[in-house]
Amino acid sequence: MNFEPSRRRQNKESIIPMINVVFLLLIFFLMTAEITAPDPFELEIPTSSGEQEPEGDAILYISKEALLGYEGMTGPEAFDALLAGADKTIPLKLRADAELAAVEVAKILKRLTKAGFIKVNVLVSG
């Protein structure tokens, strides 16, 4: 008679296929996600019934206190960075707060015209 304890069988299932699937899903979500920079300050966007998407890549933000924001910078250096980095032949997107006075928007549009921007699209929420 054999009184030796029986050997337990090792589990032959591997966790590697599950790890592969997880990494493939991670890569898929990273490649398909749209990562955008947050707005430099909180804005209340005016509404409109227009359905056309404006052209252009560069976005200039204007707070209700007429503070400018561009690519993470605020204040006068934001306008300087806009002048240095944006292509003036491509339309510029302007995202202004709904409470901003029209006089302030006109002043900024005049500065943009003097700087050489040909077309400016004002962004609104629809």
N, CA, C and O atoms as a GROMACS GRO file, in nm:
protein
  504
    1MET      N    1   0.080  -0.116   0.000
    1MET     CA    2   0.000   0.000   0.000
    1MET      C    3   0.087   0.126   0.000
    1MET      O    4   0.191   0.131   0.066
    2ASN      N    5   0.043   0.228  -0.076
    2ASN     CA    6   0.119   0.353  -0.089
    2ASN      C    7   0.053   0.459  -0.001
    2ASN      O    8  -0.061   0.501  -0.025
    3PHE      N    9   0.128   0.504   0.104
    3PHE     CA   10   0.073   0.604   0.194
    3PHE      C   11   0.128   0.745   0.170
    3PHE      O   12   0.110   0.834   0.253
    4GLU      N   13   0.192   0.765   0.061
    4GLU     CA   14   0.243   0.899   0.027
    4GLU      C   15   0.125   0.990  -0.009
    4GLU      O   16   0.030   0.948  -0.076
    5PRO      N   17   0.133   1.114   0.036
    5PRO     CA   18   0.024   1.205  -0.003
    5PRO      C   19   0.027   1.229  -0.154
    5PRO      O   20   0.133   1.239  -0.215
    6SER      N   21  -0.090   1.237  -0.210
    6SER     CA   22  -0.096   1.256  -0.355
    6SER      C   23  -0.049   1.397  -0.392
    6SER      O   24  -0.074   1.493  -0.320
    7ARG      N   25   0.017   1.406  -0.502
    7ARG     CA   26   0.066   1.537  -0.550
    7ARG      C   27  -0.050   1.615  -0.609
    7ARG      O   28  -0.134   1.563  -0.682
    8ARG      N   29  -0.051   1.741  -0.574
    8ARG     CA   30  -0.154   1.827  -0.633
    8ARG      C   31  -0.110   1.869  -0.772
    8ARG      O   32   0.007   1.895  -0.798
    9ARG      N   33  -0.205   1.873  -0.858
    9ARG     CA   34  -0.174   1.916  -0.994
    9ARG      C   35  -0.162   2.068  -0.995
    9ARG      O   36  -0.242   2.139  -0.934
   10GLN      N   37  -0.063   2.115  -1.066
   10GLN     CA   38  -0.049   2.259  -1.080
   10GLN      C   39  -0.150   2.310  -1.181
   10GLN      O   40  -0.182   2.244  -1.280
   11ASN      N   41  -0.200   2.428  -1.154
   11ASN     CA   42  -0.294   2.491  -1.244
   11ASN      C   43  -0.218   2.536  -1.368
   11ASN      O   44  -0.125   2.616  -1.359
   12LYS      N   45  -0.256   2.486  -1.482
   12LYS     CA   46  -0.186   2.516  -1.606
   12LYS      C   47  -0.238   2.642  -1.674
   12LYS      O   48  -0.183   2.683  -1.777
   13GLU      N   49  -0.343   2.704  -1.620
   13GLU     CA   50  -0.398   2.824  -1.682
   13GLU      C   51  -0.302   2.941  -1.659
   13GLU      O   52  -0.249   2.961  -1.550
   14SER      N   53  -0.284   3.017  -1.764
   14SER     CA   54  -0.192   3.131  -1.758
   14SER      C   55  -0.271   3.261  -1.755
   14SER      O   56  -0.379   3.271  -1.813
   15ILE      N   57  -0.216   3.359  -1.688
   15ILE     CA   58  -0.280   3.490  -1.679
   15ILE      C   59  -0.230   3.583  -1.790
   15ILE      O   60  -0.282   3.694  -1.805
   16ILE      N   61  -0.134   3.542  -1.865
   16ILE     CA   62  -0.074   3.625  -1.970
   16ILE      C   63  -0.174   3.668  -2.077
   16ILE      O   64  -0.170   3.784  -2.117
   17PRO      N   65  -0.264   3.582  -2.125
   17PRO     CA   66  -0.362   3.631  -2.224
   17PRO      C   67  -0.451   3.743  -2.170
   17PRO      O   68  -0.485   3.836  -2.243
   18MET      N   69  -0.489   3.735  -2.043
   18MET     CA   70  -0.571   3.841  -1.985
   18MET      C   71  -0.491   3.973  -1.976
   18MET      O   72  -0.546   4.080  -2.000
   19ILE      N   73  -0.365   3.964  -1.942
   19ILE     CA   74  -0.279   4.083  -1.936
   19ILE      C   75  -0.267   4.144  -2.076
   19ILE      O   76  -0.269   4.266  -2.091
   20ASN      N   77  -0.252   4.059  -2.178
   20ASN     CA   78  -0.244   4.109  -2.316
   20ASN      C   79  -0.370   4.184  -2.356
   20ASN      O   80  -0.363   4.290  -2.419
   21VAL      N   81  -0.485   4.130  -2.320
   21VAL     CA   82  -0.612   4.196  -2.354
   21VAL      C   83  -0.624   4.330  -2.282
   21VAL      O   84  -0.668   4.428  -2.342
   22VAL      N   85  -0.585   4.335  -2.157
   22VAL     CA   86  -0.591   4.460  -2.081
   22VAL      C   87  -0.500   4.565  -2.144
   22VAL      O   88  -0.541   4.681  -2.157
   23PHE      N   89  -0.381   4.528  -2.182
   23PHE     CA   90  -0.290   4.624  -2.245
   23PHE      C   91  -0.342   4.669  -2.381
   23PHE      O   92  -0.328   4.786  -2.416
   24LEU      N   93  -0.401   4.579  -2.458
   24LEU     CA   94  -0.459   4.619  -2.586
   24LEU      C   95  -0.574   4.717  -2.566
   24LEU      O   96  -0.586   4.813  -2.642
   25LEU      N   97  -0.658   4.694  -2.467
   25LEU     CA   98  -0.767   4.788  -2.438
   25LEU      C   99  -0.712   4.923  -2.392
   25LEU      O  100  -0.763   5.028  -2.432
   26LEU      N  101  -0.610   4.921  -2.310
   26LEU     CA  102  -0.548   5.045  -2.264
   26LEU      C  103  -0.492   5.125  -2.381
   26LEU      O  104  -0.513   5.246  -2.390
   27ILE      N  105  -0.423   5.058  -2.470
   27ILE     CA  106  -0.368   5.126  -2.588
   27ILE      C  107  -0.480   5.179  -2.676
   27ILE      O  108  -0.470   5.291  -2.728
   28PHE      N  109  -0.586   5.102  -2.694
   28PHE     CA  110  -0.699   5.146  -2.775
   28PHE      C  111  -0.761   5.273  -2.718
   28PHE      O  112  -0.784   5.369  -2.793
   29PHE      N  113  -0.787   5.276  -2.588
   29PHE     CA  114  -0.850   5.394  -2.528
   29PHE      C  115  -0.757   5.514  -2.528
   29PHE      O  116  -0.803   5.627  -2.544
   30LEU      N  117  -0.628   5.493  -2.512
   30LEU     CA  118  -0.534   5.605  -2.518
   30LEU      C  119  -0.524   5.663  -2.659
   30LEU      O  120  -0.510   5.785  -2.675
   31MET      N  121  -0.531   5.578  -2.760
   31MET     CA  122  -0.519   5.626  -2.897
   31MET      C  123  -0.646   5.694  -2.947
   31MET      O  124  -0.639   5.784  -3.031
   32THR      N  125  -0.763   5.654  -2.896
   32THR     CA  126  -0.888   5.710  -2.947
   32THR      C  127  -0.941   5.825  -2.863
   32THR      O  128  -1.035   5.893  -2.904
   33ALA      N  129  -0.883   5.849  -2.747
   33ALA     CA  130  -0.932   5.956  -2.660
   33ALA      C  131  -0.886   6.092  -2.712
   33ALA      O  132  -0.776   6.106  -2.766
   34GLU      N  133  -0.971   6.191  -2.694
   34GLU     CA  134  -0.934   6.328  -2.728
   34GLU      C  135  -0.895   6.400  -2.600
   34GLU      O  136  -0.979   6.424  -2.512
   35ILE      N  137  -0.771   6.432  -2.590
   35ILE     CA  138  -0.722   6.500  -2.470
   35ILE      C  139  -0.704   6.646  -2.505
   35ILE      O  140  -0.625   6.681  -2.593
   36THR      N  141  -0.778   6.732  -2.436
   36THR     CA  142  -0.769   6.875  -2.460
   36THR      C  143  -0.729   6.946  -2.332
   36THR      O  144  -0.757   6.900  -2.222
   37ALA      N  145  -0.665   7.056  -2.350
   37ALA     CA  146  -0.625   7.135  -2.235
   37ALA      C  147  -0.747   7.203  -2.176
   37ALA      O  148  -0.838   7.242  -2.250
   38PRO      N  149  -0.751   7.218  -2.045
   38PRO     CA  150  -0.865   7.286  -1.985
   38PRO      C  151  -0.862   7.436  -2.017
   38PRO      O  152  -0.757   7.492  -2.047
   39ASP      N  153  -0.979   7.499  -2.011
   39ASP     CA  154  -0.986   7.643  -2.033
   39ASP      C  155  -0.904   7.715  -1.926
   39ASP      O  156  -0.899   7.670  -1.812
   40PRO      N  157  -0.838   7.826  -1.962
   40PRO     CA  158  -0.755   7.895  -1.863
   40PRO      C  159  -0.835   7.954  -1.748
   40PRO      O  160  -0.780   7.976  -1.640
   41PHE      N  161  -0.962   7.982  -1.768
   41PHE     CA  162  -1.050   8.030  -1.662
   41PHE      C  163  -1.192   7.990  -1.694
   41PHE      O  164  -1.224   7.955  -1.808
   42GLU      N  165  -1.279   7.995  -1.594
   42GLU     CA  166  -1.418   7.955  -1.610
   42GLU      C  167  -1.492   8.056  -1.697
   42GLU      O  168  -1.488   8.176  -1.672
   43LEU      N  169  -1.559   8.005  -1.801
   43LEU     CA  170  -1.632   8.091  -1.894
   43LEU      C  171  -1.777   8.049  -1.901
   43LEU      O  172  -1.809   7.930  -1.896
   44GLU      N  173  -1.865   8.147  -1.912
   44GLU     CA  174  -2.005   8.120  -1.943
   44GLU      C  175  -2.023   8.160  -2.089
   44GLU      O  176  -2.024   8.278  -2.122
   45ILE      N  177  -2.036   8.060  -2.176
   45ILE     CA  178  -2.038   8.082  -2.319
   45ILE      C  179  -2.179   8.126  -2.363
   45ILE      O  180  -2.278   8.066  -2.321
   46PRO      N  181  -2.188   8.231  -2.446
   46PRO     CA  182  -2.319   8.270  -2.498
   46PRO      C  183  -2.376   8.162  -2.590
   46PRO      O  184  -2.301   8.085  -2.650
   47THR      N  185  -2.508   8.157  -2.600
   47THR     CA  186  -2.572   8.054  -2.681
   47THR      C  187  -2.618   8.110  -2.815
   47THR      O  188  -2.640   8.230  -2.831
   48SER      N  189  -2.630   8.019  -2.911
   48SER     CA  190  -2.673   8.057  -3.045
   48SER      C  191  -2.741   7.936  -3.107
   48SER      O  192  -2.729   7.824  -3.058
   49SER      N  193  -2.814   7.960  -3.216
   49SER     CA  194  -2.880   7.849  -3.285
   49SER      C  195  -2.802   7.804  -3.408
   49SER      O  196  -2.850   7.719  -3.483
   50GLY      N  197  -2.684   7.859  -3.431
   50GLY     CA  198  -2.603   7.821  -3.547
   50GLY      C  199  -2.552   7.679  -3.536
   50GLY      O  200  -2.525   7.631  -3.426
   51GLU      N  201  -2.540   7.612  -3.649
   51GLU     CA  202  -2.496   7.473  -3.650
   51GLU      C  203  -2.362   7.454  -3.718
   51GLU      O  204  -2.310   7.343  -3.720
   52GLN      N  205  -2.304   7.558  -3.772
   52GLN     CA  206  -2.179   7.546  -3.847
   52GLN      C  207  -2.060   7.549  -3.750
   52GLN      O  208  -2.052   7.634  -3.662
   53GLU      N  209  -1.968   7.455  -3.770
   53GLU     CA  210  -1.848   7.448  -3.687
   53GLU      C  211  -1.745   7.546  -3.743
   53GLU      O  212  -1.712   7.540  -3.861
   54PRO      N  213  -1.694   7.638  -3.659
   54PRO     CA  214  -1.597   7.736  -3.709
   54PRO      C  215  -1.463   7.672  -3.743
   54PRO      O  216  -1.426   7.568  -3.688
   55GLU      N  217  -1.391   7.735  -3.834
   55GLU     CA  218  -1.260   7.687  -3.877
   55GLU      C  219  -1.154   7.735  -3.778
   55GLU      O  220  -1.180   7.818  -3.691
   56GLY      N  221  -1.034   7.680  -3.794
   56GLY     CA  222  -0.919   7.727  -3.718
   56GLY      C  223  -0.882   7.636  -3.603
   56GLY      O  224  -0.963   7.557  -3.556
   57ASP      N  225  -0.756   7.649  -3.559
   57ASP     CA  226  -0.705   7.567  -3.450
   57ASP      C  227  -0.677   7.648  -3.324
   57ASP      O  228  -0.701   7.601  -3.213
   58ALA      N  229  -0.627   7.770  -3.341
   58ALA     CA  230  -0.590   7.853  -3.226
   58ALA      C  231  -0.715   7.912  -3.162
   58ALA      O  232  -0.804   7.962  -3.231
   59ILE      N  233  -0.721   7.906  -3.028
   59ILE     CA  234  -0.835   7.960  -2.955
   59ILE      C  235  -0.785   8.064  -2.855
   59ILE      O  236  -0.698   8.036  -2.773
   60LEU      N  237  -0.842   8.184  -2.864
   60LEU     CA  238  -0.812   8.291  -2.768
   60LEU      C  239  -0.930   8.301  -2.673
   60LEU      O  240  -1.044   8.321  -2.717
   61TYR      N  241  -0.905   8.288  -2.542
   61TYR     CA  242  -1.008   8.294  -2.440
   61TYR      C  243  -1.011   8.434  -2.380
   61TYR      O  244  -0.906   8.497  -2.362
   62ILE      N  245  -1.133   8.484  -2.349
   62ILE     CA  246  -1.147   8.614  -2.286
   62ILE      C  247  -1.245   8.598  -2.169
   62ILE      O  248  -1.358   8.556  -2.188
   63SER      N  249  -1.199   8.633  -2.048
   63SER     CA  250  -1.285   8.622  -1.930
   63SER      C  251  -1.378   8.742  -1.923
   63SER      O  252  -1.368   8.835  -2.003
   64LYS      N  253  -1.470   8.740  -1.826
   64LYS     CA  254  -1.564   8.851  -1.812
   64LYS      C  255  -1.494   8.978  -1.765
   64LYS      O  256  -1.551   9.087  -1.775
   65GLU      N  257  -1.370   8.966  -1.714
   65GLU     CA  258  -1.291   9.082  -1.675
   65GLU      C  259  -1.198   9.126  -1.787
   65GLU      O  260  -1.109   9.208  -1.764
   66ALA      N  261  -1.216   9.074  -1.907
   66ALA     CA  262  -1.135   9.104  -2.026
   66ALA      C  263  -0.992   9.054  -2.011
   66ALA      O  264  -0.900   9.112  -2.070
   67LEU      N  265  -0.971   8.947  -1.935
   67LEU     CA  266  -0.840   8.884  -1.921
   67LEU      C  267  -0.824   8.784  -2.034
   67LEU      O  268  -0.912   8.700  -2.056
   68LEU      N  269  -0.713   8.791  -2.107
   68LEU     CA  270  -0.688   8.703  -2.220
   68LEU      C  271  -0.621   8.574  -2.174
   68LEU      O  272  -0.546   8.573  -2.078
   69GLY      N  273  -0.650   8.466  -2.245
   69GLY     CA  274  -0.589   8.336  -2.219
   69GLY      C  275  -0.560   8.266  -2.350
   69GLY      O  276  -0.643   8.263  -2.441
   70TYR      N  277  -0.439   8.208  -2.359
   70TYR     CA  278  -0.401   8.135  -2.481
   70TYR      C  279  -0.299   8.028  -2.444
   70TYR      O  280  -0.194   8.059  -2.389
   71GLU      N  281  -0.331   7.903  -2.475
   71GLU     CA  282  -0.243   7.786  -2.452
   71GLU      C  283  -0.183   7.784  -2.312
   71GLU      O  284  -0.062   7.769  -2.296
   72GLY      N  285  -0.268   7.799  -2.212
   72GLY     CA  286  -0.222   7.789  -2.073
   72GLY      C  287  -0.167   7.917  -2.014
   72GLY      O  288  -0.140   7.922  -1.894
   73MET      N  289  -0.150   8.020  -2.094
   73MET     CA  290  -0.099   8.149  -2.044
   73MET      C  291  -0.214   8.247  -2.032
   73MET      O  292  -0.312   8.239  -2.107
   74THR      N  293  -0.203   8.338  -1.938
   74THR     CA  294  -0.305   8.441  -1.920
   74THR      C  295  -0.238   8.577  -1.913
   74THR      O  296  -0.119   8.590  -1.882
   75GLY      N  297  -0.317   8.680  -1.943
   75GLY     CA  298  -0.267   8.816  -1.935
   75GLY      C  299  -0.197   8.859  -2.063
   75GLY      O  300  -0.221   8.803  -2.169
   76PRO      N  301  -0.109   8.961  -2.052
   76PRO     CA  302  -0.040   9.013  -2.170
   76PRO      C  303   0.049   8.911  -2.241
   76PRO      O  304   0.065   8.915  -2.363
   77GLU      N  305   0.108   8.818  -2.164
   77GLU     CA  306   0.194   8.717  -2.228
   77GLU      C  307   0.113   8.621  -2.315
   77GLU      O  308   0.168   8.561  -2.407
   78ALA      N  309  -0.016   8.606  -2.287
   78ALA     CA  310  -0.101   8.523  -2.372
   78ALA      C  311  -0.116   8.586  -2.510
   78ALA      O  312  -0.110   8.516  -2.611
   79PHE      N  313  -0.136   8.717  -2.514
   79PHE     CA  314  -0.150   8.785  -2.644
   79PHE      C  315  -0.017   8.780  -2.720
   79PHE      O  316  -0.016   8.761  -2.842
   80ASP      N  317   0.094   8.797  -2.649
   80ASP     CA  318   0.226   8.789  -2.714
   80ASP      C  319   0.251   8.649  -2.769
   80ASP      O  320   0.305   8.634  -2.879
   81ALA      N  321   0.211   8.545  -2.694
   81ALA     CA  322   0.228   8.407  -2.741
   81ALA      C  323   0.140   8.381  -2.862
   81ALA      O  324   0.179   8.308  -2.954
   82LEU      N  325   0.020   8.439  -2.863
   82LEU     CA  326  -0.069   8.425  -2.978
   82LEU      C  327  -0.007   8.486  -3.102
   82LEU      O  328  -0.010   8.426  -3.209
   83LEU      N  329   0.049   8.604  -3.088
   83LEU     CA  330   0.113   8.671  -3.202
   83LEU      C  331   0.233   8.592  -3.252
   83LEU      O  332   0.258   8.587  -3.373
   84ALA      N  333   0.306   8.532  -3.161
   84ALA     CA  334   0.427   8.459  -3.200
   84ALA      C  335   0.396   8.322  -3.258
   84ALA      O  336   0.467   8.275  -3.347
   85GLY      N  337   0.290   8.256  -3.209
   85GLY     CA  338   0.268   8.117  -3.247
   85GLY      C  339   0.159   8.088  -3.347
   85GLY      O  340   0.163   7.986  -3.414
   86ALA      N  341   0.061   8.175  -3.359
   86ALA     CA  342  -0.054   8.145  -3.445
   86ALA      C  343  -0.029   8.190  -3.588
   86ALA      O  344   0.035   8.292  -3.613
   87ASP      N  345  -0.083   8.111  -3.681
   87ASP     CA  346  -0.079   8.146  -3.823
   87ASP      C  347  -0.191   8.246  -3.850
   87ASP      O  348  -0.308   8.214  -3.829
   88LYS      N  349  -0.157   8.364  -3.894
   88LYS     CA  350  -0.255   8.472  -3.910
   88LYS      C  351  -0.342   8.457  -4.033
   88LYS      O  352  -0.440   8.530  -4.050
   89THR      N  353  -0.308   8.363  -4.121
   89THR     CA  354  -0.391   8.340  -4.239
   89THR      C  355  -0.504   8.241  -4.210
   89THR      O  356  -0.602   8.236  -4.284
   90ILE      N  357  -0.490   8.163  -4.103
   90ILE     CA  358  -0.593   8.068  -4.062
   90ILE      C  359  -0.686   8.139  -3.963
   90ILE      O  360  -0.638   8.210  -3.876
   91PRO      N  361  -0.818   8.121  -3.976
   91PRO     CA  362  -0.910   8.190  -3.884
   91PRO      C  363  -0.880   8.158  -3.737
   91PRO      O  364  -0.850   8.044  -3.702
   92LEU      N  365  -0.890   8.259  -3.654
   92LEU     CA  366  -0.869   8.247  -3.510
   92LEU      C  367  -1.004   8.227  -3.443
   92LEU      O  368  -1.102   8.293  -3.479
   93LYS      N  369  -1.011   8.136  -3.346
   93LYS     CA  370  -1.133   8.115  -3.270
   93LYS      C  371  -1.127   8.202  -3.144
   93LYS      O  372  -1.026   8.204  -3.074
   94LEU      N  373  -1.235   8.274  -3.117
   94LEU     CA  374  -1.243   8.363  -3.002
   94LEU      C  375  -1.353   8.310  -2.911
   94LEU      O  376  -1.470   8.305  -2.950
   95ARG      N  377  -1.316   8.271  -2.789
   95ARG     CA  378  -1.414   8.219  -2.693
   95ARG      C  379  -1.421   8.319  -2.578
   95ARG      O  380  -1.331   8.326  -2.494
   96ALA      N  381  -1.529   8.397  -2.575
   96ALA     CA  382  -1.547   8.502  -2.476
   96ALA      C  383  -1.660   8.468  -2.380
   96ALA      O  384  -1.754   8.397  -2.416
   97ASP      N  385  -1.649   8.519  -2.258
   97ASP     CA  386  -1.753   8.501  -2.158
   97ASP      C  387  -1.878   8.578  -2.200
   97ASP      O  388  -1.869   8.683  -2.262
   98ALA      N  389  -1.996   8.524  -2.165
   98ALA     CA  390  -2.122   8.588  -2.202
   98ALA      C  391  -2.141   8.722  -2.133
   98ALA      O  392  -2.212   8.808  -2.184
   99GLU      N  393  -2.078   8.741  -2.017
   99GLU     CA  394  -2.094   8.865  -1.942
   99GLU      C  395  -1.994   8.972  -1.984
   99GLU      O  396  -1.997   9.083  -1.931
  100LEU      N  397  -1.906   8.942  -2.078
  100LEU     CA  398  -1.807   9.039  -2.124
  100LEU      C  399  -1.877   9.148  -2.205
  100LEU      O  400  -1.961   9.120  -2.290
  101ALA      N  401  -1.842   9.273  -2.177
  101ALA     CA  402  -1.903   9.386  -2.247
  101ALA      C  403  -1.861   9.385  -2.394
  101ALA      O  404  -1.748   9.350  -2.426
  102ALA      N  405  -1.953   9.424  -2.481
  102ALA     CA  406  -1.926   9.427  -2.625
  102ALA      C  407  -1.814   9.525  -2.658
  102ALA      O  408  -1.741   9.505  -2.754
  103VAL      N  409  -1.801   9.631  -2.579
  103VAL     CA  410  -1.694   9.729  -2.601
  103VAL      C  411  -1.557   9.663  -2.585
  103VAL      O  412  -1.465   9.691  -2.662
  104GLU      N  413  -1.545   9.574  -2.486
  104GLU     CA  414  -1.418   9.504  -2.464
  104GLU      C  415  -1.387   9.408  -2.579
  104GLU      O  416  -1.272   9.397  -2.622
  105VAL      N  417  -1.490   9.340  -2.630
  105VAL     CA  418  -1.471   9.251  -2.745
  105VAL      C  419  -1.425   9.332  -2.865
  105VAL      O  420  -1.337   9.289  -2.939
  106ALA      N  421  -1.485   9.449  -2.886
  106ALA     CA  422  -1.446   9.535  -2.998
  106ALA      C  423  -1.301   9.580  -2.985
  106ALA      O  424  -1.230   9.585  -3.085
  107LYS      N  425  -1.257   9.612  -2.864
  107LYS     CA  426  -1.117   9.653  -2.843
  107LYS      C  427  -1.021   9.540  -2.879
  107LYS      O  428  -0.918   9.561  -2.944
  108ILE      N  429  -1.056   9.420  -2.836
  108ILE     CA  430  -0.969   9.304  -2.862
  108ILE      C  431  -0.970   9.270  -3.011
  108ILE      O  432  -0.865   9.236  -3.066
  109LEU      N  433  -1.085   9.280  -3.075
  109LEU     CA  434  -1.090   9.255  -3.219
  109LEU      C  435  -1.007   9.359  -3.295
  109LEU      O  436  -0.944   9.326  -3.395
  110LYS      N  437  -1.007   9.482  -3.249
  110LYS     CA  438  -0.925   9.586  -3.312
  110LYS      C  439  -0.777   9.554  -3.297
  110LYS      O  440  -0.699   9.571  -3.391
  111ARG      N  441  -0.737   9.507  -3.177
  111ARG     CA  442  -0.596   9.467  -3.155
  111ARG      C  443  -0.558   9.350  -3.247
  111ARG      O  444  -0.447   9.345  -3.300
  112LEU      N  445  -0.651   9.255  -3.263
  112LEU     CA  446  -0.622   9.140  -3.349
  112LEU      C  447  -0.611   9.182  -3.496
  112LEU      O  448  -0.528   9.129  -3.569
  113THR      N  449  -0.692   9.277  -3.538
  113THR     CA  450  -0.685   9.328  -3.675
  113THR      C  451  -0.552   9.398  -3.699
  113THR      O  452  -0.489   9.379  -3.803
  114LYS      N  453  -0.510   9.480  -3.602
  114LYS     CA  454  -0.380   9.549  -3.614
  114LYS      C  455  -0.265   9.449  -3.616
  114LYS      O  456  -0.162   9.473  -3.679
  115ALA      N  457  -0.283   9.336  -3.547
  115ALA     CA  458  -0.177   9.234  -3.542
  115ALA      C  459  -0.170   9.154  -3.672
  115ALA      O  460  -0.073   9.082  -3.694
  116GLY      N  461  -0.273   9.166  -3.758
  116GLY     CA  462  -0.267   9.099  -3.887
  116GLY      C  463  -0.359   8.980  -3.905
  116GLY      O  464  -0.351   8.913  -4.008
  117PHE      N  465  -0.446   8.952  -3.809
  117PHE     CA  466  -0.539   8.841  -3.824
  117PHE      C  467  -0.645   8.878  -3.926
  117PHE      O  468  -0.706   8.984  -3.918
  118ILE      N  469  -0.666   8.788  -4.023
  118ILE     CA  470  -0.758   8.816  -4.133
  118ILE      C  471  -0.901   8.784  -4.094
  118ILE      O  472  -0.993   8.859  -4.127
  119LYS      N  473  -0.922   8.673  -4.022
  119LYS     CA  474  -1.057   8.631  -3.986
  119LYS      C  475  -1.060   8.581  -3.843
  119LYS      O  476  -0.970   8.508  -3.801
  120VAL      N  477  -1.164   8.619  -3.768
  120VAL     CA  478  -1.183   8.575  -3.631
  120VAL      C  479  -1.324   8.519  -3.618
  120VAL      O  480  -1.421   8.586  -3.654
  121ASN      N  481  -1.336   8.397  -3.567
  121ASN     CA  482  -1.467   8.333  -3.544
  121ASN      C  483  -1.498   8.338  -3.396
  121ASN      O  484  -1.417   8.292  -3.314
  122VAL      N  485  -1.612   8.392  -3.360
  122VAL     CA  486  -1.654   8.395  -3.220
  122VAL      C  487  -1.730   8.266  -3.191
  122VAL      O  488  -1.827   8.232  -3.259
  123LEU      N  489  -1.683   8.193  -3.089
  123LEU     CA  490  -1.743   8.064  -3.054
  123LEU      C  491  -1.857   8.084  -2.956
  123LEU      O  492  -1.846   8.161  -2.860
  124VAL      N  493  -1.967   8.015  -2.981
  124VAL     CA  494  -2.083   8.015  -2.892
  124VAL      C  495  -2.129   7.872  -2.875
  124VAL      O  496  -2.095   7.785  -2.955
  125SER      N  497  -2.206   7.847  -2.769
  125SER     CA  498  -2.261   7.712  -2.751
  125SER      C  499  -2.398   7.706  -2.815
  125SER      O  500  -2.473   7.804  -2.811
  126GLY      N  501  -2.431   7.593  -2.872
  126GLY     CA  502  -2.557   7.582  -2.946
  126GLY      C  503  -2.661   7.504  -2.880
  126GLY      O  504  -2.770   7.489  -2.934
   0.00000   0.00000   0.00000
